[in-house]
Amino acid sequence: MKLKIGYLYPDLLEVYSDRGNVTVLQKRSEWRGIECQVDRITIGDQRDLSDYDLLFSGGGEDREQLLVAEDLLRKRESLFQAVASGTVVFTICGSYQLLGHYFETIGGKKIEGVGLLDLYTIGGSKRLVGNSVCETELVGKVHTLVGYENHSGRTYLGDSTPALASVVAGQGNNGGDGKEGAAKGSVFGTYLHGPILSKNPFFADHLLQLALARRTDKPVLPLLDDTWEMAAHTHIVQQYSGVSRR
Ligand SMILES: NC(=O)CC[C@H](N)C(=O)O
């Protein structure tokens, strides 16, 4: 079995080691004997995105987002078809914002998003920066998610868009409503860098499980030794234990 990952805009959207998420997904597949192919896809590439089991994209600055947004609109149809075929889409910060309707930057530019998720983003003058601890429910089990955020954008979810997590400590989507990220079907967005998947291995496996479901019925992922990953996770959680939201 082979897992195919499409890494969107690695040359333009890559802050705080977001690319590490791709390494985590690749390694956690290979350690289980699942071959994993990673294709880098950037501006001008016209591949069929439905070819991929998982599409990943990272965060970036407003300037890079402007460049990417134009191209992403050209890939819009292919992206929607991929999602309809079950492809998992996992996006961080700048690319998460571009999945919504628009991102109005602090510089006054309105960047059009692809509208895959019902949300919009408005830039604020004070950046929302720091470590974050959140709670998320994955397949009926509650987990803490930890990561690092740094964004000017405040994202507001439409009623039909569930949050990925609720904020325990940190700012989340907009520093106000206690929601972090978005998760709708196989489409995920989060403000958490870290890279997030290195510190939250159960979330990496959740995404792998969904992506592999395109290849095989009920994929089973054997357990891995996550001692180091969970030590990094717990280190952040302990710093914020006893802290109530914000
Ligand atoms: N870290 C990021 O990806 C930042 C995204 C966007 N430029 C913002 O500041 O909100």
The ligand as an SDF file (V2000), in Angstrom:
LIG
                    3D

 10  9  0  0  0  0  0  0  0  0999 V2000
    1.6250   32.2000   10.8530 N   0  0  0  0  0  0  0  0  0  0  0  0
    0.8990   32.4680    9.7780 C   0  0  0  0  0  0  0  0  0  0  0  0
    0.7140   31.6430    8.8890 O   0  0  0  0  0  0  0  0  0  0  0  0
    0.3270   33.8620    9.6700 C   0  0  0  0  0  0  0  0  0  0  0  0
   -0.8240   33.9850    8.7060 C   0  0  0  0  0  0  0  0  0  0  0  0
   -1.2010   35.4240    8.4170 C   0  0  0  0  0  0  0  0  0  0  0  0
   -0.1800   36.0530    7.6430 N   0  0  0  0  0  0  0  0  0  0  0  0
   -1.4960   36.1720    9.6920 C   0  0  0  0  0  0  0  0  0  0  0  0
   -0.6470   36.9030   10.1690 O   0  0  0  0  0  0  0  0  0  0  0  0
   -2.5610   36.0210   10.2200 O   0  0  0  0  0  0  0  0  0  0  0  0
  1  2  1  0
  2  3  2  0
  2  4  1  0
  4  5  1  0
  5  6  1  0
  6  7  1  0
  6  8  1  0
  8  9  2  0
  8 10  1  0
M  END
$$$$
